[in-house]
């Protein structure tokens, strides 16, 4: 049971770190407002899809995880 407990603690710490990063991302200028993000406003309807932001975050996550793998 010890390896399972250790894995759950590590998973919890990772979730907490991701949550803190998302919380702090609101104070970084430009995140969520990159060229390529789709923003449509028509009357009382608003559609927002951060396409460029998703791509940038995906590339960064890929680099970080590949470095952690080594």
Residue pairs with C-beta under 8 A, 6 or more apart in sequence:
25 31
25 32
31 53
32 50
32 53
34 50
34 52
34 53
34 56
35 52
36 51
36 52
36 55
37 48
37 49
37 50
37 51
37 52
37 53
38 47
38 48
38 49
38 50
38 51
39 46
39 47
39 48
40 46
40 47
40 48
41 47
